[in-house]
Amino acid sequence: MSTGFLYNFCDNLILMSVNIPRLSVPAPAKVNLHLAVKDRRPDGFHNLESVFLALDFGDTLHFELISGKNSVEIAMKGLNFDPPLEKNIVFKALSLFRDKTGYDQGMSIMVEKRIPVGGGLGGGSSDAAAALLALNKLAGGPLSRGALLEMAASLGSDVPFFIYETAAARISGRGECIEPVKPPRLFFVLVNPGFPSDTAAAYRLLDEYRTRGDRVELQNQAQNSVKLRGIKFFSLMKTETFWNDFLPVFKEPEKSVYRDIISQLRKLGADFASLSGAGSTCFGVFRKKAQAEKAAAQLRDTGLWSFVECACPLKQ
């Protein structure tokens, strides 16, 4: 299990010299414990009802001030490809911050990637939020949380959640309405099948699915979802029934892969198992740490999945 992944930006500032600080910050992964996709909004996005949990597992971003006004160096460690700079969400966050504040200090940024790309765990969104928070600290705090949230929403629907630096929240709107709640004492086994899921494509599939009149299956899925009784946290969510609206809409072979992973997690003792976000990572919820670690070890031993991680919600 991941350890020492604390959501604390203040303690990570290391003054290497008077004028050259370095800052390392965490960018935690999240799971969607519940994800209901509602109507399409006039802006093209969908309204959501979701429960987000930030985990004690994720990426780490390292910042160092360098010479050269507005200069930037970004390195991605842990990826098997090098995204173009203009498509890198950390670069987008930096550019947006500079446009908003006029902060022109040269910056070298190294991102240690652990969160699977396209895995439904909010990796890119968390990196963007971590970058905005770190840059605001390095610049002396020119922006309020409200200003940071506005910038975050322009970068992606999940980014505002990470700006809040909360371990758990009810999410609504397109992702900008955030109601922090106390995180549960539970343990999660994350399983990624080794392929990414395209969020925009998943929404298109969902819209097509509903246009064909298949909403009945979605409703049946909701009615037949696992009811998470006996866990105090879930009663705080005002419902004991949780599901993910994307699960029925995927085509083969993705649909069978997800169902197989979820089935295995349940057989290994998960109280609940589902898909996070629009995929491609599935997760199982366990009440005991030892049980979660045993399940993760058994899944790793199969050699079927490219990524298996055991994690729990961040401690606040």
N, C-alpha and C positions, 0 to 999 in steps of 0.2 A: 504494500500500500504506500502511496505517496505520503511523505512526511515533510513538515517544515514549510509547507506552501502557504504562507501567511499573506492575507490581503492587507498589507501595511506598507504604504509608500514612504512614510516619514522616516523609517529607520534604515532605508536603503541608500541614503545619500552619503557617498564617501568622498571627502575632499582630498583629491590627489595633490593639488597645489592651490594656491590662492585663486587662480583664474581658470583652472581646468577641472571641474567636477565630473564625476561619473555617477550614473544613477542606474540601478538595476531594479526592475519592477516585475511583479507576477502578472500573468494574463490567464486567469482561470478558465477552464472549460465549464460548460453548463449542460444540463439535461432539461428537456421539456417533460416533466412528469405527466403533464396533460396538455393536449393541443387540439383545440376546436377552432376550425377555420370558418368564419362567418361570411357575411356578405362582402361583395367587392365595393370598395369606396370610390368616390368620384376621382380620386387621385390615382386610381389604378391598383392600389394596394388592397389587401383584405383586412377586415377587422378580425381580431383574434381574441380568444380566451385561453390563457395558458398559465401554467405554473412552472417557473424557472427555479432551478437550484444550481448555484455555483459550487464547483467541486474543488477539493484540495489537490487537484492535478491540472496541469496546463502548460502553457508556454512561458518563457521568460524573455523580457526585452532589456537590452543593455544600451545605455546612452552615454556618449562621450562628446564633450564640446571640442570642436576642432577649429583651426583657423580658416578664414575665407568666408566672407559674408554670403549667407544663403547657400553655402556649399552643403552637400549631403552625400553620405555614403551609407548604403543599406545592404546588409548581408543577411541571408536567410540560411541558418544552419539546421540541418535535419530534413531538408527537402531534396527530392531527386530531380528537381527542375528549378530553373531560375526565372521567376516571373518578370516581365518587363517592368521597369521602374514606374511607369505611368499607371500600371494596373495594380501595383502593390498598395494595399489598403493602408499600410503604415505610412507610406509616402503621401498618400492622399490626405491622411490625418495631419501630417506635418505641413503640407501645402496649405490646407484649410486653416490651420492654426496661425501660420505666418500671415496669410491674407487677413485674418481677423485681428491680429495683434500687432503686426509689423515686426515681430521677433525675427531677427535675421542672423542669429548666431549659427555658425557652421556646426553641423551635427553628423556624428557617426553613430549608426544604430545597427545592432546585431540582434536578430530574433532567433532564439532557440526554439524551434518548432517541435512540439511533442503531440499536439492535438492533430488528429488526422484531418487533412484538407478535404472539404466537402463531406464531412462526417456528421453534420447536424449537431455539433457540440459547441458551435459559436466561436471557433478558433479565430477566424479573421475579425469578427466583431470585437472579441475580447482584446485582440492585439491593437485594434484601432482605439478602443477606449483607454487601454493602458498607455498608449502613445500620447493621447490628449492629456491625460492626468499627469504623466511624467513631464511633458513639455510645459504645462502650466506651472508645475513646481520649479522647473529649471528657469523659467522666465520670471519667477517671482510672484506667481499667482495673479496675473492680470484678469483672469476670467472667473466669473461666478459659476456655481453649479448650473444655474439656469442657462447661461451662455454655452457651457460645455454640453449640456443636454441637447440644445438646439443644433449644435454642430454635429453631435453624435447621431441624431436622427437623420441628418442629411447623408451620413455615411452608410447607414443600414438600420433596419428595423430592430435588430437585437442589440445594437451598440449602447443605447441609453441604459439598459439594465446594468451593464458593467460599469457605467459612470457612477451609478448609485453605490457601488462597493458594498452590496448587501448579499447575503448568502442565499436568500430565498425571497420570492415575490410572486404575487399574482400579477399577470400581465394582461392588458387589454388595449383597445385601439389597434393601431398597426404595430404596437410594441412600445409606444411612448408613454402609456399610462401604467405606472408602476406602483404597486402597493407592497412595500416590504413586510415580510412576516418572519417569525422566528423559525430558523431551520430545524428540520427533524434530526433525530439521532438515528440515522439509517446508514446502510452501506450499499454501494452500487458496484456492479460488475459491468464494465463497458466492453462491448464486442463489436469491432469493425470488420466487415467482410473483405476489405482489401480493395474496394472500388468506391469512388466518390458518388455523391448524389448532387445533381444540379437543382438548386432550389427553385429557380425560375421555371425550369421544365416540370418540376413536381407540381407547382401551382397550375400550370397549363393542363396537366393531366387531371388534376382535381376539378378544374372548371369544366373540362370536357366530360368527365365522369358525371358531374351533376347535370350538365346540359342534356345528357342521354337519359336522364330520369332515374339515375341510379342512387339518388339520395336515400331511397328506402333502405338500401344496404348500409349506408352510413348511420342511419337512425337505429337500425337493428344492432349495429356494432356498438353504439353507445349504450343501448339497453342491455346488451349481453356482456358488457365490459366487466373486468374483475372489480369487485367491490372490496375496498381496502379497509376492512373493519378491524377494530382493535388497536389501531395506531393513532394516537392522539392528534398528530400533525394533520392527518387527512380530514378530520372533523373540522379543523380550522379553515379548510378550503371550501366549506359550505357544501361539499358533496363528497361522497365516498366512491363515486364512479369516475374512472379516468380512462381516457383513450387517446388515440392519435388519428385524426381524420385522413392522414395520408396513407395509412397502411393498406386500405382496400384498393387504392387507385393505381399502384405500380403494376407494371406488366412483367411477364416472365423474362429472364430468370430472377430478377430482383425480388419479386413477391415471394417466391419459394425460399430464397435465401433468408429473407427477414423472418418468415414464419418458422424456418428451421432453427435459427438462432434463438428466437423467443421461446420455442418449444423446449429447446435444450436448457435454457435458463430456468424455466419453470420446473423441469424434471430435477434440476440440481437444487431446488428448494427456494427459488425466488418467490416472494409473496406476490410480486407483480413484475411483468416484463413487457416492454414495449419498444417503440422506435423513438429516437430523439429527433425533434425537428422534422425536416423533410428527408431524413436519412443522411448518411447510410449507417450510422452507429445505433445498435440496439443496446438496451440496458436491462439489468435485473435488479430488483430492490430486495435487500436482505435486512433482517432485523439484527443479526449478530455478525460481528467482524470475522470470527473464525469461519463461519459458514460461507461468507462471501469470498474469503481468501481461498477456501477449499474449492469452491466452484470455479474461481478464476484459474486456479492451478490445473484443474481437470480440463478446462476448455483450452488452456495453452498446450496441454499434453496431446490434444487431438491433432494439433498442427494444421487445423482447417482454416484458422482465422489469422489475419495479418497483425491484429492488435487486440490484446485483452488487458484491461487495466482495472484495478480495484481502487475505489475512491469513496470519499464520504463528503457531505456538504462542508463548506468552509466554516471554521470556528470564528465567531465574531467576538 
